[in-house]
Amino acid sequence: MITEHALLDVIPGREQEFVESMERAKAIVAASPGFVSLRVERCMERPSCFLLLVEWERLEDHTEGFRGSPGYQDWRVALHHFYDPFPVVEHFEPIVTA
Amino acid sequence: MITEHALLDVIPGREQEFVESMERAKAIVAASPGFVSLRVERCMERPSCFLLLVEWERLEDHTEGFRGSPGYQDWRVALHHFYDPFPVVEHFEPIVTA
């Protein structure tokens, strides 16, 4: 399992609209093969910043499966206009847990 | 519950030593009141970067309890010399899950 990670800087003043759009759009990613879980959390120090963590069975489930799917276009339309700047998305492998 | 989040940039060449030190040091944070879980994950695109996620029952369990404890000094000695630059640590609250 791998983790997709991004810090989402939402345009100030549009945070609530972003959250509502994410609530609707999460079904798109959740239906994608290899999807495991999604968490969106809000930064307490910088309330326009949100943490996105999506767990996938394999890296390719995100980079090829989801990003190559028709659903990804709907996800983009629903969410990408809230971000400024556009986020850096990276992937992480588990190393240590407690 | 809240999430402590940091992206840890480890000095290149010291990644394995950092992981071994984290394996030993995790017991310090895990013994702190209000600790829920810890995950350290390694970035696939930038292998010197690690994601630290620590869940705490309350913000103060981290910012006052752990950081004010004697154990925090041991944690610092074990780990802080691996980081360059020193990481930004922020806290996040759950908003959306799937």
N, CA and C atoms of all chains as a GROMACS GRO file, in nm:
protein
  588
    1MET      N    1   0.084  -0.119   0.000
    1MET     CA    2   0.000   0.000   0.000
    1MET      C    3   0.088   0.125   0.000
    2ILE      N    4   0.045   0.228  -0.072
    2ILE     CA    5   0.119   0.354  -0.076
    2ILE      C    6   0.023   0.469  -0.045
    3THR      N    7   0.083   0.582  -0.006
    3THR     CA    8   0.005   0.701   0.029
    3THR      C    9   0.031   0.812  -0.071
    4GLU      N   10  -0.075   0.861  -0.132
    4GLU     CA   11  -0.069   0.985  -0.210
    4GLU      C   12  -0.083   1.100  -0.112
    5HIS      N   13   0.006   1.199  -0.123
    5HIS     CA   14   0.009   1.311  -0.027
    5HIS      C   15   0.012   1.443  -0.101
    6ALA      N   16  -0.070   1.537  -0.057
    6ALA     CA   17  -0.063   1.673  -0.109
    6ALA      C   18  -0.108   1.770   0.000
    7LEU      N   19  -0.044   1.886   0.003
    7LEU     CA   20  -0.092   1.998   0.084
    7LEU      C   21  -0.164   2.092  -0.012
    8LEU      N   22  -0.292   2.110   0.010
    8LEU     CA   23  -0.378   2.185  -0.081
    8LEU      C   24  -0.397   2.327  -0.027
    9ASP      N   25  -0.342   2.425  -0.096
    9ASP     CA   26  -0.364   2.565  -0.058
    9ASP      C   27  -0.488   2.615  -0.132
   10VAL      N   28  -0.596   2.632  -0.056
   10VAL     CA   29  -0.723   2.675  -0.113
   10VAL      C   30  -0.728   2.828  -0.112
   11ILE      N   31  -0.786   2.884  -0.217
   11ILE     CA   32  -0.799   3.030  -0.226
   11ILE      C   33  -0.876   3.080  -0.103
   12PRO      N   34  -0.818   3.174  -0.028
   12PRO     CA   35  -0.884   3.222   0.095
   12PRO      C   36  -1.026   3.272   0.067
   13GLY      N   37  -1.118   3.232   0.152
   13GLY     CA   38  -1.259   3.268   0.136
   13GLY      C   39  -1.340   3.159   0.068
   14ARG      N   40  -1.272   3.061   0.006
   14ARG     CA   41  -1.344   2.955  -0.066
   14ARG      C   42  -1.333   2.820   0.005
   15GLU      N   43  -1.291   2.822   0.131
   15GLU     CA   44  -1.266   2.697   0.203
   15GLU      C   45  -1.393   2.613   0.218
   16GLN      N   46  -1.504   2.676   0.257
   16GLN     CA   47  -1.625   2.599   0.281
   16GLN      C   48  -1.678   2.538   0.152
   17GLU      N   49  -1.671   2.616   0.045
   17GLU     CA   50  -1.714   2.567  -0.087
   17GLU      C   51  -1.626   2.449  -0.131
   18PHE      N   52  -1.495   2.459  -0.103
   18PHE     CA   53  -1.404   2.349  -0.134
   18PHE      C   54  -1.443   2.223  -0.058
   19VAL      N   55  -1.472   2.238   0.072
   19VAL     CA   56  -1.506   2.121   0.153
   19VAL      C   57  -1.634   2.055   0.100
   20GLU      N   58  -1.732   2.136   0.064
   20GLU     CA   59  -1.857   2.080   0.011
   20GLU      C   60  -1.833   2.009  -0.122
   21SER      N   61  -1.746   2.066  -0.204
   21SER     CA   62  -1.716   2.003  -0.332
   21SER      C   63  -1.640   1.872  -0.311
   22MET      N   64  -1.548   1.871  -0.215
   22MET     CA   65  -1.475   1.748  -0.184
   22MET      C   66  -1.569   1.640  -0.132
   23GLU      N   67  -1.667   1.680  -0.049
   23GLU     CA   68  -1.764   1.582   0.004
   23GLU      C   69  -1.839   1.514  -0.112
   24ARG      N   70  -1.871   1.592  -0.215
   24ARG     CA   71  -1.940   1.532  -0.330
   24ARG      C   72  -1.845   1.450  -0.416
   25ALA      N   73  -1.722   1.503  -0.437
   25ALA     CA   74  -1.630   1.442  -0.533
   25ALA      C   75  -1.561   1.318  -0.480
   26LYS      N   76  -1.561   1.298  -0.348
   26LYS     CA   77  -1.484   1.185  -0.294
   26LYS      C   78  -1.535   1.051  -0.346
   27ALA      N   79  -1.662   1.045  -0.384
   27ALA     CA   80  -1.715   0.919  -0.438
   27ALA      C   81  -1.647   0.880  -0.568
   28ILE      N   82  -1.598   0.981  -0.641
   28ILE     CA   83  -1.531   0.952  -0.769
   28ILE      C   84  -1.403   0.874  -0.744
   29VAL      N   85  -1.320   0.924  -0.653
   29VAL     CA   86  -1.193   0.857  -0.626
   29VAL      C   87  -1.216   0.725  -0.553
   30ALA      N   88  -1.316   0.723  -0.465
   30ALA     CA   89  -1.342   0.601  -0.387
   30ALA      C   90  -1.388   0.485  -0.475
   31ALA      N   91  -1.439   0.516  -0.594
   31ALA     CA   92  -1.486   0.411  -0.686
   31ALA      C   93  -1.374   0.361  -0.776
   32SER      N   94  -1.255   0.419  -0.768
   32SER     CA   95  -1.147   0.383  -0.858
   32SER      C   96  -1.078   0.254  -0.810
   33PRO      N   97  -1.046   0.162  -0.901
   33PRO     CA   98  -0.981   0.037  -0.860
   33PRO      C   99  -0.851   0.063  -0.783
   34GLY      N  100  -0.832  -0.009  -0.674
   34GLY     CA  101  -0.712   0.006  -0.592
   34GLY      C  102  -0.723   0.112  -0.485
   35PHE      N  103  -0.833   0.185  -0.483
   35PHE     CA  104  -0.854   0.285  -0.377
   35PHE      C  105  -0.869   0.214  -0.243
   36VAL      N  106  -0.804   0.268  -0.140
   36VAL     CA  107  -0.814   0.212  -0.005
   36VAL      C  108  -0.885   0.309   0.090
   37SER      N  109  -0.839   0.432   0.096
   37SER     CA  110  -0.901   0.529   0.188
   37SER      C  111  -0.861   0.670   0.148
   38LEU      N  112  -0.940   0.767   0.194
   38LEU     CA  113  -0.913   0.909   0.171
   38LEU      C  114  -0.934   0.984   0.302
   39ARG      N  115  -0.843   1.077   0.330
   39ARG     CA  116  -0.859   1.170   0.442
   39ARG      C  117  -0.828   1.309   0.393
   40VAL      N  118  -0.914   1.403   0.426
   40VAL     CA  119  -0.885   1.544   0.406
   40VAL      C  120  -0.891   1.611   0.542
   41GLU      N  121  -0.784   1.680   0.580
   41GLU     CA  122  -0.777   1.744   0.711
   41GLU      C  123  -0.741   1.891   0.692
   42ARG      N  124  -0.788   1.973   0.786
   42ARG     CA  125  -0.767   2.118   0.775
   42ARG      C  126  -0.659   2.164   0.872
   43CYS      N  127  -0.570   2.248   0.823
   43CYS     CA  128  -0.458   2.295   0.904
   43CYS      C  129  -0.507   2.392   1.011
   44MET      N  130  -0.465   2.370   1.136
   44MET     CA  131  -0.507   2.456   1.246
   44MET      C  132  -0.428   2.587   1.245
   45GLU      N  133  -0.304   2.586   1.198
   45GLU     CA  134  -0.222   2.707   1.195
   45GLU      C  135  -0.250   2.792   1.070
   46ARG      N  136  -0.290   2.728   0.959
   46ARG     CA  137  -0.314   2.797   0.831
   46ARG      C  138  -0.446   2.743   0.775
   47PRO      N  139  -0.560   2.802   0.813
   47PRO     CA  140  -0.690   2.741   0.784
   47PRO      C  141  -0.726   2.731   0.635
   48SER      N  142  -0.649   2.794   0.546
   48SER     CA  143  -0.674   2.776   0.403
   48SER      C  144  -0.598   2.656   0.347
   49CYS      N  145  -0.520   2.589   0.430
   49CYS     CA  146  -0.441   2.475   0.385
   49CYS      C  147  -0.506   2.345   0.431
   50PHE      N  148  -0.516   2.249   0.340
   50PHE     CA  149  -0.576   2.118   0.369
   50PHE      C  150  -0.476   2.009   0.332
   51LEU      N  151  -0.474   1.906   0.414
   51LEU     CA  152  -0.391   1.788   0.390
   51LEU      C  153  -0.476   1.682   0.322
   52LEU      N  154  -0.429   1.634   0.207
   52LEU     CA  155  -0.496   1.524   0.137
   52LEU      C  156  -0.410   1.399   0.148
   53LEU      N  157  -0.466   1.293   0.200
   53LEU     CA  158  -0.398   1.164   0.207
   53LEU      C  159  -0.490   1.059   0.144
   54VAL      N  160  -0.444   0.998   0.037
   54VAL     CA  161  -0.521   0.890  -0.026
   54VAL      C  162  -0.434   0.766  -0.027
   55GLU      N  163  -0.486   0.659   0.029
   55GLU     CA  164  -0.413   0.531   0.026
   55GLU      C  165  -0.460   0.450  -0.094
   56TRP      N  166  -0.360   0.395  -0.164
   56TRP     CA  167  -0.384   0.310  -0.282
   56TRP      C  168  -0.313   0.177  -0.262
   57GLU      N  169  -0.369   0.073  -0.324
   57GLU     CA  170  -0.302  -0.058  -0.314
   57GLU      C  171  -0.164  -0.052  -0.380
   58ARG      N  172  -0.154   0.013  -0.498
   58ARG     CA  173  -0.028   0.021  -0.571
   58ARG      C  174  -0.015   0.162  -0.629
   59LEU      N  175   0.107   0.206  -0.649
   59LEU     CA  176   0.132   0.339  -0.706
   59LEU      C  177   0.055   0.358  -0.837
   60GLU      N  178   0.055   0.254  -0.922
   60GLU     CA  179  -0.006   0.265  -1.054
   60GLU      C  180  -0.159   0.281  -1.046
   61ASP      N  181  -0.217   0.237  -0.934
   61ASP     CA  182  -0.362   0.257  -0.920
   61ASP      C  183  -0.395   0.406  -0.921
   62HIS      N  184  -0.303   0.488  -0.871
   62HIS     CA  185  -0.324   0.632  -0.876
   62HIS      C  186  -0.272   0.692  -1.006
   63THR      N  187  -0.144   0.667  -1.036
   63THR     CA  188  -0.078   0.741  -1.145
   63THR      C  189  -0.129   0.700  -1.283
   64GLU      N  190  -0.166   0.574  -1.298
   64GLU     CA  191  -0.216   0.529  -1.428
   64GLU      C  192  -0.366   0.508  -1.424
   65GLY      N  193  -0.414   0.429  -1.323
   65GLY     CA  194  -0.556   0.395  -1.318
   65GLY      C  195  -0.644   0.518  -1.300
   66PHE      N  196  -0.628   0.586  -1.186
   66PHE     CA  197  -0.717   0.698  -1.158
   66PHE      C  198  -0.692   0.815  -1.252
   67ARG      N  199  -0.565   0.853  -1.269
   67ARG     CA  200  -0.537   0.969  -1.353
   67ARG      C  201  -0.572   0.947  -1.499
   68GLY      N  202  -0.579   0.821  -1.540
   68GLY     CA  203  -0.615   0.791  -1.679
   68GLY      C  204  -0.763   0.764  -1.699
   69SER      N  205  -0.841   0.777  -1.593
   69SER     CA  206  -0.983   0.741  -1.600
   69SER      C  207  -1.070   0.860  -1.637
   70PRO      N  208  -1.189   0.835  -1.691
   70PRO     CA  209  -1.284   0.945  -1.715
   70PRO      C  210  -1.321   1.016  -1.584
   71GLY      N  211  -1.328   0.945  -1.474
   71GLY     CA  212  -1.363   1.005  -1.346
   71GLY      C  213  -1.265   1.115  -1.305
   72TYR      N  214  -1.139   1.102  -1.347
   72TYR     CA  215  -1.039   1.203  -1.310
   72TYR      C  216  -1.074   1.339  -1.369
   73GLN      N  217  -1.135   1.339  -1.485
   73GLN     CA  218  -1.176   1.467  -1.544
   73GLN      C  219  -1.284   1.534  -1.460
   74ASP      N  220  -1.376   1.452  -1.405
   74ASP     CA  221  -1.480   1.507  -1.317
   74ASP      C  222  -1.418   1.559  -1.187
   75TRP      N  223  -1.323   1.485  -1.134
   75TRP     CA  224  -1.249   1.526  -1.012
   75TRP      C  225  -1.180   1.660  -1.034
   76ARG      N  226  -1.112   1.673  -1.147
   76ARG     CA  227  -1.043   1.798  -1.181
   76ARG      C  228  -1.140   1.916  -1.185
   77VAL      N  229  -1.251   1.894  -1.258
   77VAL     CA  230  -1.349   2.002  -1.273
   77VAL      C  231  -1.408   2.042  -1.137
   78ALA      N  232  -1.427   1.942  -1.050
   78ALA     CA  233  -1.489   1.969  -0.920
   78ALA      C  234  -1.394   2.043  -0.826
   79LEU      N  235  -1.263   2.020  -0.838
   79LEU     CA  236  -1.172   2.061  -0.731
   79LEU      C  237  -1.056   2.151  -0.771
   80HIS      N  238  -1.003   2.135  -0.891
   80HIS     CA  239  -0.874   2.199  -0.920
   80HIS      C  240  -0.879   2.351  -0.919
   81HIS      N  241  -0.996   2.410  -0.943
   81HIS     CA  242  -1.005   2.556  -0.947
   81HIS      C  243  -0.999   2.620  -0.807
   82PHE      N  244  -1.001   2.537  -0.702
   82PHE     CA  245  -0.989   2.592  -0.566
   82PHE      C  246  -0.844   2.616  -0.525
   83TYR      N  247  -0.747   2.561  -0.598
   83TYR     CA  248  -0.608   2.558  -0.551
   83TYR      C  249  -0.524   2.673  -0.608
   84ASP      N  250  -0.448   2.737  -0.522
   84ASP     CA  251  -0.352   2.838  -0.566
   84ASP      C  252  -0.241   2.849  -0.462
   85PRO      N  253  -0.118   2.804  -0.495
   85PRO     CA  254  -0.077   2.745  -0.622
   85PRO      C  255  -0.128   2.601  -0.637
   86PHE      N  256  -0.108   2.546  -0.756
   86PHE     CA  257  -0.147   2.407  -0.778
   86PHE      C  258  -0.057   2.317  -0.693
   87PRO      N  259  -0.114   2.220  -0.624
   87PRO     CA  260  -0.035   2.143  -0.527
   87PRO      C  261   0.067   2.048  -0.589
   88VAL      N  262   0.171   2.022  -0.511
   88VAL     CA  263   0.266   1.916  -0.542
   88VAL      C  264   0.209   1.786  -0.486
   89VAL      N  265   0.194   1.686  -0.572
   89VAL     CA  266   0.143   1.556  -0.528
   89VAL      C  267   0.260   1.457  -0.531
   90GLU      N  268   0.283   1.393  -0.416
   90GLU     CA  269   0.390   1.293  -0.409
   90GLU      C  270   0.336   1.166  -0.343
   91HIS      N  271   0.416   1.060  -0.352
   91HIS     CA  272   0.375   0.928  -0.302
   91HIS      C  273   0.474   0.879  -0.198
   92PHE      N  274   0.422   0.811  -0.098
   92PHE     CA  275   0.505   0.767   0.015
   92PHE      C  276   0.479   0.620   0.046
   93GLU      N  277   0.589   0.552   0.089
   93GLU     CA  278   0.580   0.412   0.128
   93GLU      C  279   0.598   0.401   0.278
   94PRO      N  280   0.518   0.316   0.346
   94PRO     CA  281   0.533   0.298   0.490
   94PRO      C  282   0.672   0.247   0.528
   95ILE      N  283   0.728   0.304   0.637
   95ILE     CA  284   0.861   0.265   0.683
   95ILE      C  285   0.856   0.226   0.831
   96VAL      N  286   0.796   0.313   0.914
   96VAL     CA  287   0.791   0.291   1.058
   96VAL      C  288   0.649   0.320   1.106
   97THR      N  289   0.597   0.237   1.194
   97THR     CA  290   0.465   0.264   1.255
   97THR      C  291   0.473   0.238   1.406
   98ALA      N  292   0.386   0.305   1.477
   98ALA     CA  293   0.374   0.281   1.623
   98ALA      C  294   0.233   0.319   1.664
   99MET      N  295  -0.962   1.405   1.786
   99MET     CA  296  -0.827   1.362   1.748
   99MET      C  297  -0.769   1.459   1.645
  100ILE      N  298  -0.638   1.487   1.655
  100ILE     CA  299  -0.572   1.575   1.559
  100ILE      C  300  -0.447   1.505   1.506
  101THR      N  301  -0.399   1.555   1.392
  101THR     CA  302  -0.281   1.497   1.329
  101THR      C  303  -0.168   1.598   1.330
  102GLU      N  304  -0.055   1.557   1.385
  102GLU     CA  305   0.070   1.633   1.372
  102GLU      C  306   0.133   1.591   1.239
  103HIS      N  307   0.173   1.687   1.158
  103HIS     CA  308   0.225   1.659   1.023
  103HIS      C  309   0.357   1.730   1.001
  104ALA      N  310   0.454   1.660   0.946
  104ALA     CA  311   0.578   1.724   0.904
  104ALA      C  312   0.636   1.647   0.787
  105LEU      N  313   0.698   1.720   0.696
  105LEU     CA  314   0.780   1.659   0.592
  105LEU      C  315   0.926   1.676   0.636
  106LEU      N  316   0.993   1.564   0.656
  106LEU     CA  317   1.127   1.563   0.713
  106LEU      C  318   1.229   1.547   0.600
  107ASP      N  319   1.307   1.650   0.575
  107ASP     CA  320   1.415   1.640   0.477
  107ASP      C  321   1.541   1.593   0.548
  108VAL      N  322   1.577   1.469   0.523
  108VAL     CA  323   1.693   1.408   0.588
  108VAL      C  324   1.818   1.436   0.503
  109ILE      N  325   1.929   1.461   0.570
  109ILE     CA  326   2.054   1.487   0.499
  109ILE      C  327   2.085   1.367   0.409
  110PRO      N  328   2.105   1.389   0.278
  110PRO     CA  329   2.128   1.277   0.186
  110PRO      C  330   2.246   1.190   0.231
  111GLY      N  331   2.225   1.060   0.226
  111GLY     CA  332   2.326   0.965   0.269
  111GLY      C  333   2.304   0.915   0.411
  112ARG      N  334   2.216   0.984   0.486
  112ARG     CA  335   2.193   0.945   0.626
  112ARG      C  336   2.053   0.885   0.645
  113GLU      N  337   1.987   0.849   0.537
  113GLU     CA  338   1.848   0.802   0.545
  113GLU      C  339   1.836   0.674   0.629
  114GLN      N  340   1.925   0.577   0.606
  114GLN     CA  341   1.912   0.449   0.677
  114GLN      C  342   1.937   0.468   0.827
  115GLU      N  343   2.034   0.551   0.859
  115GLU     CA  344   2.065   0.581   0.999
  115GLU      C  345   1.945   0.652   1.066
  116PHE      N  346   1.882   0.742   0.991
  116PHE     CA  347   1.763   0.809   1.042
  116PHE      C  348   1.652   0.708   1.071
  117VAL      N  349   1.629   0.616   0.978
  117VAL     CA  350   1.521   0.518   0.997
  117VAL      C  351   1.549   0.432   1.120
  118GLU      N  352   1.674   0.392   1.139
  118GLU     CA  353   1.709   0.310   1.256
  118GLU      C  354   1.689   0.389   1.385
  119SER      N  355   1.724   0.516   1.381
  119SER     CA  356   1.707   0.600   1.499
  119SER      C  357   1.559   0.622   1.530
  120MET      N  358   1.479   0.640   1.426
  120MET     CA  359   1.335   0.656   1.444
  120MET      C  360   1.274   0.528   1.502
  121GLU      N  361   1.320   0.412   1.455
  121GLU     CA  362   1.269   0.284   1.508
  121GLU      C  363   1.292   0.275   1.659
  122ARG      N  364   1.408   0.323   1.702
  122ARG     CA  365   1.436   0.321   1.846
  122ARG      C  366   1.358   0.429   1.920
  123ALA      N  367   1.351   0.550   1.861
  123ALA     CA  368   1.295   0.665   1.932
  123ALA      C  369   1.142   0.664   1.937
  124LYS      N  370   1.078   0.587   1.852
  124LYS     CA  371   0.931   0.593   1.847
  124LYS      C  372   0.868   0.555   1.981
  125ALA      N  373   0.936   0.472   2.059
  125ALA     CA  374   0.881   0.434   2.190
  125ALA      C  375   0.867   0.555   2.282
  126ILE      N  376   0.951   0.656   2.262
  126ILE     CA  377   0.945   0.776   2.347
  126ILE      C  378   0.813   0.847   2.325
  127VAL      N  379   0.780   0.872   2.198
  127VAL     CA  380   0.656   0.945   2.170
  127VAL      C  381   0.534   0.857   2.198
  128ALA      N  382   0.547   0.728   2.172
  128ALA     CA  383   0.433   0.637   2.193
  128ALA      C  384   0.396   0.627   2.341
  129ALA      N  385   0.489   0.659   2.430
  129ALA     CA  386   0.461   0.651   2.574
  129ALA      C  387   0.402   0.781   2.628
  130SER      N  388   0.390   0.884   2.545
  130SER     CA  389   0.343   1.014   2.591
  130SER      C  390   0.190   1.014   2.602
  131PRO      N  391   0.134   1.072   2.710
  131PRO     CA  392  -0.012   1.074   2.726
  131PRO      C  393  -0.081   1.140   2.606
  132GLY      N  394  -0.189   1.079   2.559
  132GLY     CA  395  -0.264   1.132   2.447
  132GLY      C  396  -0.214   1.084   2.312
  133PHE      N  397  -0.104   1.010   2.309
  133PHE     CA  398  -0.054   0.954   2.182
  133PHE      C  399  -0.153   0.852   2.130
  134VAL      N  400  -0.180   0.856   1.998
  134VAL     CA  401  -0.270   0.760   1.936
  134VAL      C  402  -0.196   0.671   1.838
  135SER      N  403  -0.120   0.730   1.745
  135SER     CA  404  -0.049   0.648   1.646
  135SER      C  405   0.061   0.731   1.582
  136LEU      N  406   0.156   0.664   1.522
  136LEU     CA  407   0.266   0.727   1.449
  136LEU      C  408   0.288   0.653   1.318
  137ARG      N  409   0.309   0.729   1.211
  137ARG     CA  410   0.348   0.672   1.081
  137ARG      C  411   0.464   0.754   1.026
  138VAL      N  412   0.566   0.686   0.981
  138VAL     CA  413   0.673   0.751   0.906
  138VAL      C  414   0.678   0.682   0.771
  139GLU      N  415   0.668   0.761   0.663
  139GLU     CA  416   0.667   0.705   0.529
  139GLU      C  417   0.773   0.775   0.445
  140ARG      N  418   0.827   0.702   0.348
  140ARG     CA  419   0.937   0.755   0.265
  140ARG      C  420   0.886   0.795   0.128
  141CYS      N  421   0.930   0.913   0.083
  141CYS     CA  422   0.884   0.966  -0.044
  141CYS      C  423   0.945   0.887  -0.160
  142MET      N  424   0.860   0.846  -0.254
  142MET     CA  425   0.907   0.768  -0.369
  142MET      C  426   0.975   0.859  -0.472
  143GLU      N  427   0.934   0.983  -0.482
  143GLU     CA  428   0.993   1.076  -0.579
  143GLU      C  429   1.121   1.142  -0.524
  144ARG      N  430   1.129   1.160  -0.393
  144ARG     CA  431   1.244   1.226  -0.328
  144ARG      C  432   1.283   1.142  -0.208
  145PRO      N  433   1.370   1.042  -0.226
  145PRO     CA  434   1.394   0.942  -0.121
  145PRO      C  435   1.459   0.995   0.007
  146SER      N  436   1.504   1.120   0.007
  146SER     CA  437   1.557   1.176   0.132
  146SER      C  438   1.446   1.244   0.214
  147CYS      N  439   1.326   1.246   0.162
  147CYS     CA  440   1.213   1.310   0.230
  147CYS      C  441   1.123   1.205   0.294
  148PHE      N  442   1.085   1.229   0.419
  148PHE     CA  443   0.999   1.138   0.493
  148PHE      C  444   0.878   1.215   0.545
  149LEU      N  445   0.764   1.149   0.543
  149LEU     CA  446   0.640   1.206   0.596
  149LEU      C  447   0.620   1.154   0.737
  150LEU      N  448   0.603   1.245   0.831
  150LEU     CA  449   0.573   1.208   0.970
  150LEU      C  450   0.429   1.245   1.001
  151LEU      N  451   0.351   1.148   1.044
  151LEU     CA  452   0.213   1.172   1.086
  151LEU      C  453   0.197   1.112   1.225
  152VAL      N  454   0.166   1.196   1.322
  152VAL     CA  455   0.141   1.148   1.458
  152VAL      C  456   0.000   1.192   1.497
  153GLU      N  457  -0.082   1.097   1.535
  153GLU     CA  458  -0.216   1.131   1.582
  153GLU      C  459  -0.214   1.143   1.735
  154TRP      N  460  -0.278   1.251   1.781
  154TRP     CA  461  -0.290   1.280   1.924
  154TRP      C  462  -0.438   1.299   1.958
  155GLU      N  463  -0.473   1.267   2.081
  155GLU     CA  464  -0.612   1.287   2.123
  155GLU      C  465  -0.649   1.435   2.118
  156ARG      N  466  -0.558   1.522   2.165
  156ARG     CA  467  -0.583   1.667   2.167
  156ARG      C  468  -0.455   1.740   2.124
  157LEU      N  469  -0.471   1.858   2.069
  157LEU     CA  470  -0.354   1.938   2.027
  157LEU      C  471  -0.254   1.954   2.142
  158GLU      N  472  -0.305   1.981   2.262
  158GLU     CA  473  -0.218   2.009   2.376
  158GLU      C  474  -0.136   1.886   2.417
  159ASP      N  475  -0.185   1.768   2.384
  159ASP     CA  476  -0.106   1.648   2.416
  159ASP      C  477   0.029   1.653   2.344
  160HIS      N  478   0.032   1.715   2.226
  160HIS     CA  479   0.159   1.732   2.155
  160HIS      C  480   0.231   1.858   2.198
  161THR      N  481   0.160   1.973   2.187
  161THR     CA  482   0.229   2.102   2.200
  161THR      C  483   0.273   2.131   2.344
  162GLU      N  484   0.196   2.084   2.440
  162GLU     CA  485   0.232   2.108   2.580
  162GLU      C  486   0.285   1.981   2.645
  163GLY      N  487   0.206   1.872   2.635
  163GLY     CA  488   0.245   1.748   2.703
  163GLY      C  489   0.378   1.693   2.652
  164PHE      N  490   0.381   1.655   2.524
  164PHE     CA  491   0.503   1.591   2.473
  164PHE      C  492   0.620   1.688   2.467
  165ARG      N  493   0.596   1.807   2.411
  165ARG     CA  494   0.707   1.901   2.395
  165ARG      C  495   0.760   1.952   2.529
  166GLY      N  496   0.679   1.944   2.634
  166GLY     CA  497   0.724   1.988   2.765
  166GLY      C  498   0.779   1.875   2.851
  167SER      N  499   0.787   1.755   2.794
  167SER     CA  500   0.828   1.638   2.873
  167SER      C  501   0.978   1.614   2.865
  168PRO      N  502   1.035   1.545   2.964
  168PRO     CA  503   1.176   1.506   2.955
  168PRO      C  504   1.202   1.418   2.832
  169GLY      N  505   1.106   1.335   2.794
  169GLY     CA  506   1.123   1.248   2.678
  169GLY      C  507   1.148   1.325   2.549
  170TYR      N  508   1.095   1.446   2.541
  170TYR     CA  509   1.114   1.525   2.419
  170TYR      C  510   1.262   1.560   2.399
  171GLN      N  511   1.333   1.578   2.508
  171GLN     CA  512   1.477   1.605   2.494
  171GLN      C  513   1.549   1.484   2.434
  172ASP      N  514   1.508   1.364   2.474
  172ASP     CA  515   1.568   1.242   2.417
  172ASP      C  516   1.532   1.228   2.269
  173TRP      N  517   1.407   1.261   2.235
  173TRP     CA  518   1.359   1.258   2.096
  173TRP      C  519   1.442   1.353   2.011
  174ARG      N  520   1.463   1.474   2.060
  174ARG     CA  521   1.543   1.574   1.988
  174ARG      C  522   1.684   1.524   1.962
  175VAL      N  523   1.746   1.472   2.068
  175VAL     CA  524   1.884   1.425   2.055
  175VAL      C  525   1.892   1.309   1.954
  176ALA      N  526   1.791   1.224   1.955
  176ALA     CA  527   1.792   1.107   1.867
  176ALA      C  528   1.772   1.144   1.720
  177LEU      N  529   1.696   1.252   1.694
  177LEU     CA  530   1.646   1.271   1.557
  177LEU      C  531   1.676   1.407   1.494
  178HIS      N  532   1.683   1.512   1.570
  178HIS     CA  533   1.684   1.645   1.507
  178HIS      C  534   1.809   1.672   1.422
  179HIS      N  535   1.918   1.605   1.451
  179HIS     CA  536   2.041   1.630   1.375
  179HIS      C  537   2.036   1.570   1.234
  180PHE      N  538   1.933   1.491   1.204
  180PHE     CA  539   1.922   1.435   1.069
  180PHE      C  540   1.857   1.532   0.971
  181TYR      N  541   1.793   1.639   1.019
  181TYR     CA  542   1.708   1.723   0.935
  181TYR      C  543   1.781   1.846   0.881
  182ASP      N  544   1.764   1.872   0.753
  182ASP     CA  545   1.816   1.995   0.692
  182ASP      C  546   1.733   2.026   0.568
  183PRO      N  547   1.652   2.133   0.571
  183PRO     CA  548   1.633   2.226   0.683
  183PRO      C  549   1.549   2.166   0.795
  184PHE      N  550   1.539   2.236   0.906
  184PHE     CA  551   1.455   2.188   1.015
  184PHE      C  552   1.308   2.194   0.970
  185PRO      N  553   1.232   2.088   0.995
  185PRO     CA  554   1.097   2.080   0.938
  185PRO      C  555   0.996   2.178   0.998
  186VAL      N  556   0.898   2.212   0.918
  186VAL     CA  557   0.779   2.283   0.965
  186VAL      C  558   0.682   2.179   1.019
  187VAL      N  559   0.641   2.194   1.143
  187VAL     CA  560   0.545   2.102   1.204
  187VAL      C  561   0.412   2.174   1.218
  188GLU      N  562   0.307   2.114   1.162
  188GLU     CA  563   0.173   2.176   1.172
  188GLU      C  564   0.073   2.069   1.217
  189HIS      N  565  -0.046   2.115   1.252
  189HIS     CA  566  -0.150   2.026   1.305
  189HIS      C  567  -0.276   2.037   1.220
  190PHE      N  568  -0.344   1.925   1.202
  190PHE     CA  569  -0.460   1.918   1.114
  190PHE      C  570  -0.576   1.850   1.185
  191GLU      N  571  -0.697   1.896   1.151
  191GLU     CA  572  -0.820   1.838   1.205
  191GLU      C  573  -0.895   1.765   1.094
  192PRO      N  574  -0.950   1.648   1.122
  192PRO     CA  575  -1.025   1.573   1.020
  192PRO      C  576  -1.145   1.654   0.969
  193ILE      N  577  -1.166   1.647   0.836
  193ILE     CA  578  -1.277   1.720   0.773
  193ILE      C  579  -1.362   1.624   0.688
  194VAL      N  580  -1.296   1.548   0.602
  194VAL     CA  581  -1.364   1.457   0.509
  194VAL      C  582  -1.291   1.323   0.512
  195THR      N  583  -1.366   1.214   0.513
  195THR     CA  584  -1.304   1.081   0.500
  195THR      C  585  -1.386   0.996   0.403
  196ALA      N  586  -1.318   0.899   0.343
  196ALA     CA  587  -1.385   0.802   0.255
  196ALA      C  588  -1.302   0.676   0.256
   0.00000   0.00000   0.00000
